[in-house]
Amino acid sequence: MRIVIAGGHGQIARRMERLLAARGDHAVGLIRNPDQADDLREAGAQPVVLDLEATPAESVATALAGADAAVFAAGAGPGSGVDRKQTVDRDAAVLLADAAERAGVRRFLVVSSMGADAQSTYEEPGFQAYLRAKGAADDAIRSRASLDWTILRPGSLTDDPGTGRVTLAASTGRGSVPRDDVAAVLVELLDAPQAVGKTLELVGGSTEIPAAVAGLR
């Protein structure tokens, strides 16, 4: 499989790229900064320099040509202002969806956030803006009949070693989850038709990842 990952230098993306390379897939990471290219090659991915804040959908579609799936794993980051949460967390996700439609790439995964809501009333303004941007992007992608989308909303992310065991459901309740396990779930979801059209929450749990994905209804 050829998998194109937006935000290819992110912590979850690079974990995912390693897993894809290990199973013999071709991972392509979209990055804005060319200085990050060697890190992607080390992870087993092909780097493609492309700024989702400054590139039209037609050009992004060229990068997606021939892909079996696209993954939106980009983010403005916790230190960004409200404007970049809109241009990255919302607009870049919509742009990637537009490009996937143009390129005929149906399978589309989104790394969202637990609590994402276009009308979020979260008290802290910066995080409220983030949740609203993510929620608006999720809403836009869920409206695309031409995409076989899955939206994954992890709980609080940690750098603890992955356990390989999670809770994955439409609603899980609050909790944390290692980035290792988020990446492993994303890879498993690529080949999971039962996950299409679902918005899923993810936290640590007791079910092995393949069984958690296989058990989706």
C-alpha positions as CSV (number, residue, x, y, z in Angstrom):
1,M,0.0,0.0,0.0
2,R,1.0,3.6,-0.6
3,I,0.0,5.8,2.3
4,V,0.4,9.6,2.3
5,I,0.6,11.2,5.7
6,A,0.2,14.9,6.2
7,G,2.2,16.2,9.1
8,G,4.8,13.5,8.2
9,H,7.3,14.7,10.8
10,G,4.9,14.6,13.8
11,Q,5.4,12.2,16.6
12,I,2.5,10.0,15.7
13,A,3.3,10.2,12.0
14,R,6.8,9.0,12.4
15,R,5.8,6.1,14.6
16,M,3.2,5.2,11.9
17,E,5.8,5.5,9.2
18,R,8.1,3.0,11.0
19,L,5.2,0.5,11.4
20,L,4.3,0.9,7.7
21,A,7.8,0.4,6.5
22,A,8.2,-2.7,8.7
23,R,5.2,-4.4,7.1
24,G,6.4,-3.5,3.6
25,D,4.2,-0.5,2.8
26,H,5.3,2.7,1.1
27,A,4.8,5.6,3.4
28,V,5.0,9.2,2.1
29,G,5.3,12.0,4.6
30,L,4.2,15.5,3.6
31,I,6.5,18.1,5.4
32,R,6.8,21.8,5.3
33,N,10.4,22.0,6.4
34,P,13.0,20.3,4.1
35,D,15.4,20.0,7.0
36,Q,13.1,17.2,8.3
37,A,13.6,15.0,5.3
38,D,16.3,12.9,6.7
39,D,14.3,12.1,9.8
40,L,11.5,10.7,7.5
41,R,14.0,8.6,5.5
42,E,15.3,7.2,8.8
43,A,11.7,6.2,9.7
44,G,11.4,4.5,6.3
45,A,9.3,7.1,4.6
46,Q,9.6,9.1,1.5
47,P,9.6,12.8,2.3
48,V,7.7,15.3,0.1
49,V,8.1,19.0,0.8
50,L,4.7,20.6,0.6
51,D,3.2,23.4,2.7
52,L,-0.5,22.7,3.3
53,E,-1.0,26.4,4.3
54,A,0.3,27.6,0.9
55,T,-0.4,24.9,-1.6
56,P,-3.6,24.6,-3.8
57,A,-5.6,21.4,-3.8
58,E,-4.5,20.6,-7.3
59,S,-0.9,20.4,-6.3
60,V,-1.6,18.4,-3.2
61,A,-3.6,16.0,-5.3
62,T,-0.5,15.4,-7.4
63,A,1.3,14.2,-4.3
64,L,-1.6,11.9,-3.5
65,A,-1.8,10.4,-7.0
66,G,-1.7,6.6,-6.8
67,A,-2.1,6.5,-3.0
68,D,-4.2,3.8,-1.3
69,A,-5.0,6.0,1.6
70,A,-4.4,9.5,3.1
71,V,-3.9,10.3,6.7
72,F,-4.2,13.8,8.3
73,A,-1.8,13.8,11.2
74,A,-0.8,17.5,11.0
75,G,-1.2,20.0,13.8
76,A,-0.3,23.6,14.5
77,G,1.1,22.6,17.9
78,P,0.4,23.8,21.5
79,G,2.5,26.9,21.1
80,S,0.6,28.2,18.0
81,G,-1.9,31.1,18.0
82,V,-5.6,30.9,17.1
83,D,-5.0,31.8,13.5
84,R,-2.7,28.8,12.8
85,K,-5.1,26.5,14.6
86,Q,-7.6,27.5,11.9
87,T,-5.1,27.3,9.0
88,V,-3.6,24.0,10.0
89,D,-6.0,22.0,12.3
90,R,-9.0,23.0,10.3
91,D,-8.1,24.3,6.8
92,A,-5.3,21.9,6.0
93,A,-7.4,18.9,6.9
94,V,-10.1,20.2,4.6
95,L,-7.5,20.8,1.9
96,L,-6.2,17.3,2.2
97,A,-9.8,16.0,1.8
98,D,-10.3,18.1,-1.3
99,A,-7.1,16.8,-2.7
100,A,-8.0,13.2,-1.9
101,E,-11.2,13.6,-3.8
102,R,-9.4,15.0,-6.8
103,A,-6.9,12.2,-6.8
104,G,-9.5,9.5,-6.3
105,V,-8.1,8.4,-2.9
106,R,-11.1,7.1,-1.0
107,R,-9.6,5.8,2.3
108,F,-9.1,8.8,4.6
109,L,-8.0,8.8,8.2
110,V,-8.0,11.8,10.5
111,V,-6.1,12.2,13.8
112,S,-8.5,14.4,15.7
113,S,-8.8,15.0,19.4
114,M,-11.2,13.9,22.2
115,G,-13.6,16.7,22.8
116,A,-13.3,18.2,19.3
117,D,-16.4,20.3,18.7
118,A,-16.9,23.2,16.4
119,Q,-19.0,24.9,19.2
120,S,-16.7,24.0,22.1
121,T,-17.1,26.1,25.2
122,Y,-13.8,24.9,26.8
123,E,-12.7,27.7,29.2
124,E,-9.1,28.1,28.2
125,P,-9.1,30.2,24.9
126,G,-6.2,28.5,23.2
127,F,-7.5,25.0,23.7
128,Q,-11.0,26.1,22.9
129,A,-9.8,27.4,19.5
130,Y,-8.0,24.0,18.9
131,L,-11.1,22.0,19.8
132,R,-13.3,24.2,17.6
133,A,-10.8,23.9,14.6
134,K,-10.6,20.2,15.0
135,G,-14.4,19.9,15.3
136,A,-15.0,22.0,12.2
137,A,-12.6,19.9,10.2
138,D,-14.2,16.7,11.4
139,D,-17.6,18.0,10.4
140,A,-16.4,18.9,6.9
141,I,-14.8,15.5,6.4
142,R,-17.9,13.6,7.6
143,S,-19.9,15.3,4.9
144,R,-17.8,13.8,2.1
145,A,-19.7,10.9,0.5
146,S,-16.7,10.3,-1.8
147,L,-14.4,9.5,1.1
148,D,-14.2,6.3,3.2
149,W,-13.3,8.3,6.2
150,T,-12.5,7.4,9.8
151,I,-11.9,10.0,12.5
152,L,-9.8,8.9,15.4
153,R,-10.0,11.0,18.6
154,P,-7.3,9.9,21.1
155,G,-7.4,10.9,24.7
156,S,-4.4,12.6,26.4
157,L,-1.3,11.6,24.6
158,T,1.8,10.2,26.4
159,D,5.3,9.1,25.4
160,D,5.0,6.0,27.5
161,P,5.9,2.7,25.7
162,G,2.9,1.3,23.9
163,T,1.1,-1.6,25.5
164,G,-0.6,-2.9,22.4
165,R,-3.9,-2.8,24.4
166,V,-6.6,-0.1,24.0
167,T,-10.2,0.8,24.4
168,L,-11.6,1.9,21.0
169,A,-15.3,2.9,20.7
170,A,-17.6,5.7,19.7
171,S,-17.4,6.9,23.3
172,T,-14.7,5.7,25.8
173,G,-14.7,8.3,28.5
174,R,-11.6,10.3,29.4
175,G,-8.2,8.7,29.6
176,S,-4.7,8.7,28.2
177,V,-3.0,6.7,25.5
178,P,0.6,6.3,24.4
179,R,1.5,7.7,21.0
180,D,2.9,4.3,20.1
181,D,-0.6,2.8,20.4
182,V,-2.3,5.6,18.5
183,A,0.1,4.9,15.6
184,A,-0.5,1.2,15.8
185,V,-4.3,1.7,15.8
186,L,-4.1,4.0,12.7
187,V,-2.1,1.4,10.8
188,E,-4.7,-1.3,11.7
189,L,-7.6,1.0,10.7
190,L,-6.2,1.4,7.2
191,D,-7.4,-2.1,6.3
192,A,-10.6,-2.0,8.4
193,P,-13.8,-1.5,6.3
194,Q,-15.8,-1.8,9.5
195,A,-14.3,1.5,10.6
196,V,-15.4,3.5,7.6
197,G,-17.9,6.3,8.4
198,K,-17.1,6.1,12.2
199,T,-15.8,8.7,14.6
200,L,-13.9,6.8,17.3
201,E,-12.4,7.6,20.7
202,L,-9.3,5.9,21.8
203,V,-7.7,5.5,25.3
204,G,-5.6,2.9,26.9
205,G,-7.4,-0.3,27.8
206,S,-7.3,-4.1,27.9
207,T,-8.1,-5.2,24.4
208,E,-5.3,-6.0,22.0
209,I,-5.3,-3.6,19.1
210,P,-6.2,-6.0,16.3
211,A,-9.1,-7.3,18.3
212,A,-10.2,-3.8,19.2
213,V,-10.4,-2.8,15.5
214,A,-11.9,-6.1,14.4
215,G,-14.6,-5.7,17.0
216,L,-15.9,-2.4,15.7
217,R,-19.6,-2.5,14.7
